[in-house]
Amino acid sequence: MENMLRPIIIFIILQNGYTAINLAELSPQPIYQQHFIEQPQNLTVIEGQSVTLKCKIENLGGKVQWSTDGFAMGYKLETIKSYCSKCAPRGNTNKGEFHPYVEDVELGRYNDFECQVSPDHSNAHQALRARATLNVIVPPSRVELIGTERRISMNAGTEKQLSCRASGAKPQAKIVWYHGNNKILDQEYSKQITNGHREGT
C-alpha cells in the first residue's frame, strides 16, 4: 500500500502547479557535511627554504587535490610531479590530511596554492576551496662598496661620503651603516628597480 501511495502523492503535487522537483532534495543528505579542520595559511618564506602547507578535512566525501599557480595538480604523485617538480604529498590521508611539501621555494614559481575538495558522486557534500600564498623573501645576491676603499684614512673634523649597494633583494634591502658598535644616523638612501622581480638599493 505504501508503494502505491508514493506516485499518487507526486502526481498531486504536479497538478497543484509546481513546475519542477529538486531531486537532490529527495536524496538522503549526510548528517555532517565535509568541512575543513585545518586550512592552508599564507606563509613568508626565505627563497631556498622548504615548507609544508596544511589541509585537513573531516567527514570527507569527495576527492582532494591541490592547484598551484592556477594549474590543478591531480591526485597521483606522478601527476603532481608533472605540474610541480618541487611538490610532494605529505600527511595521513586516512585522517583527512592532504599536506603538500614544497621543496626549495623559488620566487615567482609555485607561490600560489589552493586546496580543492570535490563534491561526492551524489552531490550530497558541497565542494570546498581554500587558498594560500607563499610570500618569498630574497636576500641580497650582492653587497658591495661603491667608490670606497675597504680601509680609509681621515683627518679629525673632516667628512667623507661612503657608498654601499645591495642588489637582487626582495623586498628592497635596507642598508645601515655602523661605526664600531654605533649606528650612523646621518644616512641617505636611493632606490632603483631593474627588470624582473628583484630590487636594488
LINKAVEN-V812418 format. One line per field, one symbol per residue. ss: DSSP state (2 for helix, 1 for strand, 0 for the rest). A space follows every 50 residues. Layout:
ss->???
//
This chain:
ss->02222222222222200000002222000000001111000011110000 11000111000001111100110000222222200011110022201011 11000100100111111000000000011111111111000111100000 00000000000001111011000000011001100000000110000011 0
//
